[in-house]
Amino acid sequence: MEGHHVGRPPKFGEDRILDAALAVTAEHGPAAATIAAIADRLGAPSGSLYHRFGSRDLLLATLWTRCVRRFQEDFVRALTSDDVEAAALHAPRWCRLHPDEAAVLLLHRRGDLAAAWPGELAEDLETLNSQVADALTGYAERNGLDHDRVLFALVDVPYGAVRRHLLAKRPPPASVDDLITTTCRAVLAR
């Protein structure tokens, strides 16, 4: 393979940049997540971030999308395997394991992060919640349950239960799990 040159991986890859953006956003809020602050956290020149993402909006929108997809993964898996308790308890468990991502995802609306949603991610945004919507609908249909009751029990209740703890910058306590489970069972009882 003489003469064949393999480029070295970028020193500041997408995940490293997004991790730095996550840390700044979780600690200081979206307004503090400037390209300069993220670059400083990463120890990179600002140009590296602009080269990779082109704009602050694209960087933070990509971060938000990554957080959503990571959050949704196990929730969808639990629902598609009809493990309603795992689905109901996904939010508090995930928040305890991923406090920074939870803060970004559950405390800030998409518009708080990106002033204008980047065109490059328009398709991502359109399909972002389709797997969750399909999983919720499928679960309701397979189990003969009202869709709104399923949505309330598995989305609204867990979100409400963890949000105030995240606002106080603390993980949801274990007692929240029992409250969510009890509520979920009561709401979904036939």
N, C-alpha and C positions, 0 to 999 in steps of 0.2 A: 504494500500500500504506500509505496514511496511517492511523495509529492501530494498525498491526500491529507488535507488539513481539516481537522475537526475543530469547530469553534468551541471555545470554553463556555460553560454555562454563565449566564449573567450573574454578577456579584449580588445584585439586588433584584431577585426574581419577584414575580407577582405575589406569591404567598407571603414573602418576607415584608413586602411593602404593605400589603393588606393587614398583616399582623401588627405592624407599627401604627397604621391608621386606626385599627381597632383599639389598641392601647390608649392612644391619644383621645379618641372619641369617648371611650368608656370612662376615662379618668376626668376629662375636662369638658365633655359635651361636644356636639357637632361643630359649633362655631369655632372652637379651638383647633379643629382638625384642618389646619391650613397645610398647603404643600410644604411650606417651610418648617412647620412644627413636626410634620410626619417625617420629613427628610432628616431633621435634627434627631428625632427619636431613633431613626434607622442608622444614623451616621453616614448618610449618603448625600451627594449633591442633589439639589432640587431638580436639576436637569434630568437625573436618572428617573425620577418619578414622572416628569412630563414626557420623557421619551417612552416610558412604558404605558402611560395612561392618557396623555394628551391634555387632561384637565382635572381639576379638583372634583368637579361633578362626576366625571366618569370614574375616578378612583373611589369616591365614597358610595356611588351607586353600585359599583362592583362589590364593594365591601358589604353593603346592605343585602344584595342579592345572595352573596356567599353565606351570610348569616341565616337568611331565610331557608336556603336549600339545606344547610346543615341541620337546622331545627326540624325541618319537615321530614327528613329521612326516616328516623325511627318512629315518628308519629304515624306516618303512612304505613310503615311495615307492621306496626301493632294493629292498625285498623284492618288492613288487608288479611291479617291472620285472625281476625275477630277477637283479639286480646284487648277488650274494652278497658280493663283496669290499667294496662300498660299505656294505652292511648290517653286515658284520663290523667295519669300521673306523669306523663312525658314532660309537661311544662315545668313543674317544680324540680324534677330530677335533672332535667337539662340545664335549668337555671343554676343549680348547685354545681354542676360540672363545668359549665361555660359561663361564668358570671359576666365577663366582658361582652361576649356575644349577646347574652341575654339583655344586658343594659342597652346595647345598640338597637337590638331588634324590638324589644318590648317597651322601651321608654321614648323612642324617637320615631316619628312618622317618616316615611320616605322623603317627604318634602323638607324635613329638617336637615337632611343630609345633603341632598342634591337640589339646588335651586331650580334647575331645569333637568328633567330626566333625559340622559344622553340617548340620542337616536340609535347608537350602537347597541343599546340594551333594550330597545323597544320590544323586540320579540320575546326576550327573557321576561320582561314585565308582564306581557300578555299571558304567558304560559306558567308564570311562577306559582300560582295557587291551584292550577288545574289538577295536579296529582292529589292534593289534599281534598279538593272538592269532590273528585271522583271517588276517593277512598271513603269519605263521609257518606256520600250518596249510596255507594255500594254496601257499606255496613248497614245503613238504615234499611235498604231494600232487602238484603239477605236476612235481616232479623225482624222484619215487619214492624219497624219503628218509624215514627214521625220524624222527618228530616230536621225540622226546627228543634225538636227535643234533643236529638243527637248533637246538633250544632251547639245548643246551649250547654249540654252536659260535658261535651268533650273539648269545646273551644272557649266559650264565654266564661264558664265557671273556673277552669284552670287559669286562664289569663287574668281574670279578676283576682284570683287568690294569690298570684305571685306578684302582681304589679306593684302593690303598695310596699312590699318588702324590697323590691328592686329600687323603687323611688327613695327608700330610706338607706340605700346602698348596703343592703345585707341580703344574704341568701334566704329564700323562703324556709321557715323552720319545718321540721319533720311533721309537726302537728297539722300543717296544711294538707299533707297527703291524706290523712284520715278524713278531714273535712271534704276534700274533693271526692274521695271514694264514696263517702256516705251520700253526698249530694248527687253524684252520678247515678248511683244505684236507685235512689228515690225518683229521680227524673226519668230514668229509663225503665222503671218497673212497669210491667204491663197491667 
